[in-house]
Amino acid sequence: MVEKEHFQIADQEENETLYGVSQDTIRALEEALEENNTELVGRLIEPLHAADVATVIEYLPPTLRHTLIELLRPTFDPEILADLNDIVREEVVEQLGTQDIAEAISKLKSDDALALIEYLDEDKRKEVLKSIPVRERVILEEVLTYPEDSAARLMQREIVCVPSFWTVADTLQYMGKEKNLPEKFYDLFVVDPKHMPIGGVPLSLLLRQSPTTKIRDIMMVDIKRIPTLMDQEEVALLFRKYGLVSAPVVDEVGRIVGMITVDDVVYVIEEEAEKDIMLLARVNESDFFEPLLSTSYSRIRWLMITLLNMIMAATVISQFQETIEKMVALAVLMPINAAMSGNAGMQVVTVTVRAIATRELGGVNMSRAIWKEVLVGLINGVVFGGVMGAIAAFWFADPALGIVLGGALILNMMVAAVGGVIMPILIDKMDMDPAISAGPILTTTTDLLGFATFLGFAKLFLV
């Protein structure tokens, strides 16, 4: 039944799914696993890419996930591990055991092997490293000494280096005989006798040259050398700015020790962007796959901060209790001021955090950015202050109330705009992550200021 249904929808899905694994395939696999139809499971899995198998594993409930891993164990593709979510990967690694993981790591490129092993806890990492052949183990242990987010952790050690005096024929002959070439590469790196990179030759250029052409005559000397300690965000910016496909990584004395390719940088860009988005909402990137209580605990911490913010706001409101009692309309309108300024400020925070991350905001244009946000806040404040002031005046038949609300909105939206750009900058200067801290601080400020300005103006001019 499962088999018939799957192949009936296969033709229908063919034109709908350009890549990836369809939901119908996942459902068919789930049913086949429940019915213990191992033959169908094998046929459904066989044509899938490793990344798609990883997607299937993530979608399955834990019991069926365990069953599928056992079925895949004899022919388990180590590339699957590289595409799994951290939490799910941890489960799969635990199930496969030390020996199978060690064998998988030995088959991966050095950068993928490192990415996998660095996610293991300390005890499991030591256990796995002991089971890896000495040559691969030495390389991994050396790279693990570098900081976690450095270029050295991102690079692969498999590179193609040639001397400048070789001809194109010499180079092609070398590549034809050498067994330890990278699985995929786009550039050759030209090195001097000290193994320092002095140029690069794209494969597309090499293949168009005469066999007798010297490498020195076609190499490009303007190559971007990446220090081993460069932060991975800086690496990603370098690739994006100069349109790089690959770049050599050099140690502290300038010797080439590896290379970074654009596919590695894509992961960094995605990882950093995802991290900033999640941090703005104060949740973990692996939140979806974490156990129930763990997810609840991680969110409770940030919700507790929100609760404290609200208690502070309530304290401010309590100081104007008599004012509110004399004019009940204030209780109806005061959330508008705080909410509008808070949302306006978060817009600015989001844009500013992105600008800091992409190095679009720096010392040169900082004052210009602040003044722009002041003016934007003023314009938006006038627009919404005018609209809400008119509505409040008409609603409660009190023009003075409308003026007070409009004036409070203008002031608070200006302050929110300025705070939205200044707070992330100051937090970044303190070597903290603005994506985590700027939002809560700004929200607290705008809430407190919003209630204080509106109720304060009302006490001065209306009551």
C-alpha positions in Angstrom: 0.0 0.0 0.0 2.8 2.4 1.0 4.8 1.6 -2.1 1.8 2.1 -4.5 0.9 5.4 -2.9 4.5 6.7 -3.1 5.0 5.9 -6.8 1.6 7.3 -7.7 2.6 10.7 -6.3 6.1 10.5 -7.7 5.1 11.8 -11.2 2.9 14.5 -9.7 5.8 15.7 -7.5 8.4 15.7 -10.3 7.4 19.0 -11.6 6.6 20.5 -8.2 9.9 19.8 -6.4 13.0 21.1 -8.1 15.3 20.0 -5.3 15.1 18.6 -1.8 12.9 15.8 -0.5 9.1 16.1 -0.7 6.8 15.8 2.2 5.1 12.8 0.5 8.4 11.0 0.3 9.0 11.6 4.0 5.5 10.3 4.8 6.1 7.3 2.7 9.3 6.6 4.5 7.7 7.0 7.8 4.9 4.5 6.9 7.5 2.0 5.5 9.5 2.2 8.7 6.4 1.7 10.8 5.5 -1.4 8.7 9.2 -2.6 8.8 9.3 -2.6 5.0 13.1 -2.4 4.8 13.1 -3.1 1.0 10.9 0.0 0.3 12.9 2.1 2.8 16.1 1.2 0.9 14.5 2.1 -2.5 13.2 5.4 -1.2 16.5 6.4 0.4 18.9 5.3 -2.4 18.3 8.2 -4.8 18.4 10.9 -2.1 21.4 13.2 -1.7 23.1 13.1 1.7 21.6 16.5 2.6 18.1 15.2 1.8 18.7 12.1 3.9 19.7 14.5 6.8 16.3 16.3 6.2 14.5 13.0 6.5 16.3 12.0 9.7 15.4 15.4 11.2 11.7 15.1 10.3 11.2 11.6 11.7 10.1 11.1 15.3 12.9 9.7 17.6 11.9 6.1 17.5 11.7 5.9 13.7 14.9 8.0 13.4 16.7 5.3 15.5 15.3 2.6 13.2 16.4 4.3 10.0 19.9 4.9 11.4 20.2 1.2 12.1 19.1 0.4 8.6 21.6 2.8 7.1 24.5 1.8 9.4 26.2 -0.6 7.0 26.3 2.0 4.2 26.0 5.2 6.2 27.2 8.2 4.2 29.4 10.4 6.5 28.2 13.5 4.6 24.8 13.1 6.3 26.3 14.1 9.6 27.6 17.4 8.2 24.0 18.4 7.3 22.3 17.5 10.5 21.1 19.9 13.1 23.3 20.0 16.2 20.8 18.3 18.5 19.9 15.6 16.1 23.5 15.0 15.1 24.3 14.4 18.8 21.6 11.7 18.9 22.9 10.0 15.7 26.6 10.2 16.9 25.6 8.6 20.2 23.7 5.8 18.3 26.5 5.1 15.8 29.2 4.8 18.4 32.8 5.7 18.5 34.2 3.3 15.9 31.6 4.2 13.2 32.0 7.9 13.8 35.8 7.6 13.6 35.5 5.8 10.3 33.1 8.5 9.0 35.5 11.3 10.0 38.4 9.6 8.2 36.4 9.7 5.0 35.4 13.3 5.2 37.3 16.4 3.9 39.4 17.9 6.7 37.1 20.9 7.1 34.0 18.7 7.3 35.7 16.3 9.6 36.7 19.1 11.9 33.1 20.6 11.8 31.8 17.2 13.0 34.4 16.5 15.7 34.2 20.0 17.2 30.5 19.5 18.0 31.3 16.5 20.2 31.6 16.9 23.9 35.2 16.7 25.3 35.1 13.1 26.4 33.5 11.8 23.2 36.0 13.9 21.2 39.0 12.3 22.9 37.5 8.9 22.5 36.9 9.4 18.7 40.3 11.0 18.1 42.0 7.9 19.6 40.2 5.7 17.0 41.3 7.9 14.0 44.5 7.0 12.0 47.5 8.9 13.3 48.0 11.1 10.2 44.4 12.5 10.2 44.4 12.7 14.0 47.5 15.0 14.1 45.9 17.3 11.6 42.7 17.5 13.5 44.3 18.0 16.9 46.5 20.8 15.5 43.5 22.7 14.0 41.5 22.2 17.2 44.1 24.4 19.0 42.9 27.4 17.0 39.9 29.6 18.3 36.5 28.2 17.5 35.4 30.9 15.0 38.8 31.4 13.3 39.7 30.9 9.7 41.8 27.9 10.7 38.7 26.1 11.9 37.0 26.8 8.6 39.8 25.8 6.2 40.5 22.4 4.6 44.1 21.2 4.6 43.9 19.5 1.2 45.3 22.1 -1.3 47.1 22.1 -4.6 50.4 24.0 -4.5 52.8 24.3 -7.5 56.1 26.2 -8.0 56.2 29.1 -10.4 58.8 27.5 -12.7 56.6 24.6 -13.7 54.9 24.6 -17.0 51.2 23.9 -17.6 52.2 20.4 -18.8 54.1 19.7 -15.6 51.1 20.9 -13.5 48.6 18.8 -15.4 50.9 15.7 -15.2 51.2 16.3 -11.4 47.5 16.5 -11.0 46.9 13.4 -13.0 49.3 11.3 -10.8 48.7 12.8 -7.4 46.3 10.8 -5.3 45.8 13.2 -2.4 44.2 16.1 -4.3 41.2 17.8 -2.8 37.8 16.3 -3.8 36.8 19.7 -5.2 39.0 22.7 -5.9 38.9 25.8 -8.1 42.3 27.3 -7.9 46.0 26.3 -7.8 48.2 28.2 -5.4 51.7 29.1 -6.6 54.3 29.0 -3.8 57.9 30.0 -3.3 60.6 27.7 -1.8 59.5 28.7 1.7 55.9 27.5 0.8 54.5 31.0 0.9 51.8 31.8 -1.6 52.9 34.2 -4.3 50.0 33.8 -6.7 47.1 31.7 -7.9 45.8 30.2 -11.1 42.1 29.4 -11.7 41.6 25.9 -13.2 39.6 27.5 -16.0 42.6 29.6 -17.0 45.1 26.8 -16.7 43.1 24.5 -19.1 43.1 27.2 -21.8 46.9 27.6 -21.9 49.6 26.0 -24.1 51.4 23.1 -22.4 54.7 24.9 -22.6 53.4 28.1 -20.8 55.1 28.8 -17.5 52.9 29.1 -14.4 54.6 32.3 -13.5 53.4 33.9 -16.7 49.7 33.2 -16.1 49.5 33.4 -12.3 47.5 36.2 -10.6 49.6 37.9 -7.9 46.7 39.8 -6.4 45.4 37.0 -4.2 43.8 37.5 -0.8 45.7 35.7 2.0 43.7 34.8 5.0 45.5 34.6 8.4 44.6 31.5 10.5 43.3 33.7 13.3 41.0 35.8 11.2 37.4 35.7 12.5 35.0 33.7 10.2 32.7 36.7 9.8 35.6 38.7 8.4 36.4 35.8 6.1 32.8 35.8 4.8 32.9 39.6 4.3 36.2 39.2 2.4 34.7 36.6 0.0 31.6 38.6 -0.5 33.4 41.9 -1.1 36.0 40.5 -3.6 33.8 37.7 -5.2 36.3 35.0 -4.2 35.8 31.3 -5.0 38.7 30.1 -2.8 41.5 31.7 -0.9 44.7 30.4 0.8 45.1 30.4 4.6 48.5 31.3 5.9 50.1 30.8 9.4 51.8 33.5 11.4 55.0 33.5 9.2 53.1 33.5 5.9 53.3 29.8 4.9 50.2 28.3 3.3 48.5 25.8 5.5 45.1 25.3 3.9 42.4 26.9 1.8 38.8 28.2 2.3 36.3 27.7 -0.4 33.1 29.5 -1.1 30.9 26.6 0.0 32.4 26.8 3.5 31.7 30.6 3.5 28.0 30.0 2.6 27.6 28.0 5.8 29.2 30.8 7.8 26.9 33.5 6.3 23.9 31.3 7.0 25.0 30.5 10.5 25.8 34.1 11.4 22.6 35.4 9.9 20.5 32.7 11.6 22.2 33.3 15.0 21.5 37.1 14.9 17.9 36.5 13.9 17.4 34.0 16.7 19.2 36.2 19.3 16.9 39.1 18.4 14.0 36.9 19.5 16.1 35.5 22.4 15.7 31.8 21.3 18.3 29.1 20.5 19.0 28.1 16.9 18.5 24.5 17.8 15.4 25.3 19.9 13.1 23.4 17.5 14.9 20.1 18.1 15.6 20.4 21.8 13.7 18.4 24.4 10.5 19.9 25.9 11.9 20.9 29.3 15.1 22.3 27.8 13.2 24.5 25.3 10.9 25.7 28.1 13.9 26.6 30.4 15.8 28.4 27.7 12.8 30.6 26.9 11.8 31.2 30.5 15.1 33.0 31.1 14.3 35.7 28.6 10.6 35.8 29.4 11.7 36.5 33.0 13.6 39.5 31.8 10.5 40.7 30.0 8.5 40.2 33.2 11.0 42.4 35.1 10.7 45.0 32.4 6.9 45.0 32.8 7.2 45.3 36.6 9.4 48.3 36.1 6.8 49.8 33.7 4.0 49.1 36.1 6.0 50.9 38.8 6.2 54.0 36.7 2.5 53.8 36.0 1.7 53.5 39.7 3.4 56.9 40.3 0.6 58.5 38.2 -2.3 56.6 39.7 -4.1 59.8 40.9 -3.7 61.3 37.4 -5.2 58.2 35.7 -8.1 58.1 38.2 -9.0 61.7 37.3 -8.8 61.0 33.6 -9.7 57.4 32.6 -8.9 58.1 28.9 -5.2 58.1 29.8 -5.4 54.4 30.7 -6.9 53.7 27.2 -4.3 55.6 25.3 -1.0 55.1 27.2 -0.2 51.7 25.7 -0.2 53.3 22.2 2.7 55.5 23.0 4.9 52.8 24.5 4.0 50.2 21.8 4.6 52.6 18.8 8.0 53.8 20.1 9.1 50.2 21.0 8.3 48.9 17.5 10.0 51.9 15.9 13.1 51.4 18.0 13.2 47.6 17.2 13.2 48.5 13.5 16.2 50.6 14.0 18.0 48.0 16.2 17.5 45.3 13.5 18.9 47.5 10.7 21.8 48.7 12.9 22.7 45.2 14.1 22.8 44.1 10.4 24.9 47.1 9.5 27.4 46.4 12.2 27.6 42.7 11.2 28.3 43.5 7.6 30.7 46.4 8.4 28.4 48.9 6.7 28.4 51.1 9.8 31.7 52.4 11.2 33.4 55.5 12.6 33.3 57.4 9.3 29.5 57.3 8.8 28.3 56.8 12.4 27.4 60.4 13.1 25.6 60.6 9.7 23.6 57.4 10.6 22.6 58.8 14.0 21.4 62.1 12.6 19.5 60.3 9.9 17.7 58.2 12.5 16.9 61.4 14.5 15.2 62.9 11.5 13.4 59.7 10.6 12.2 59.4 14.2 11.0 63.1 14.0 9.2 62.6 10.7 7.5 59.3 11.8 6.7 60.9 15.2 5.0 63.9 13.5 3.0 61.6 11.2 1.8 59.2 13.9 1.6 61.8 16.6 -0.6 63.9 14.3 -2.8 60.9 13.3 -3.2 59.6 16.9 -3.6 63.1 18.4 -6.5 63.7 16.0 -8.1 60.4 16.7 -7.7 60.9 20.5 -9.1 64.4 20.3 -12.1 63.3 18.3 -12.6 60.1 20.3 -12.7 61.8 23.7 -13.9 65.2 22.5 -10.8 66.7 24.1 -8.3 68.6 21.8 -5.8 69.1 24.6 -5.6 65.3 25.2 -4.9 64.8 21.5 -2.0 67.4 21.7 -0.5 65.7 24.7 -0.6 62.3 23.1 0.8 63.6 19.8 3.6 65.4 21.6 4.5 62.4 23.7 4.6 60.2 20.6 6.9 62.6 18.7 9.4 62.8 21.6 9.4 59.0 22.3 9.7 57.9 18.7 12.7 60.3 18.3 14.3 58.9 21.4 13.6 55.3 20.3 15.2 56.0 16.9 18.3 57.4 18.4 18.5 54.7 21.0 18.0 52.0 18.4 21.2 53.1 16.6 23.3 54.1 19.6 22.7 51.1 21.9 23.9 48.4 19.4 27.0 50.5 18.7 27.9 51.0 22.4 27.2 47.3 23.1 29.4 46.3 20.2 32.2 48.6 21.5 32.0 46.7 24.8 32.7 43.5 22.9 29.2 42.2 23.6 26.7 40.9 21.0 24.2 43.7 20.2 21.8 41.1 18.8 21.3 39.8 22.3 21.4 42.9 24.4 20.1 45.9 22.4 16.5 44.7 22.0 15.7 44.1 25.6 17.5 47.3 26.8 15.7 49.4 24.2 12.3 47.9 24.9 12.7 48.6 28.6 13.8 52.2 27.9 10.9 53.0 25.5 8.3 51.4 27.7 9.4 53.4 30.8 9.9 56.6 28.8 6.6 56.1 26.9 4.6 55.8 30.0 6.5 58.5 31.9 6.3 61.2 29.1 2.6 60.6 28.3 1.4 60.5 31.9 3.8 63.3 32.9 2.6 65.6 30.1 -1.0 64.7 31.1 -0.3 65.6 34.8 1.3 68.9 33.8 -1.2 70.1 31.2 -4.5 68.2 31.6 -5.1 67.4 35.3 
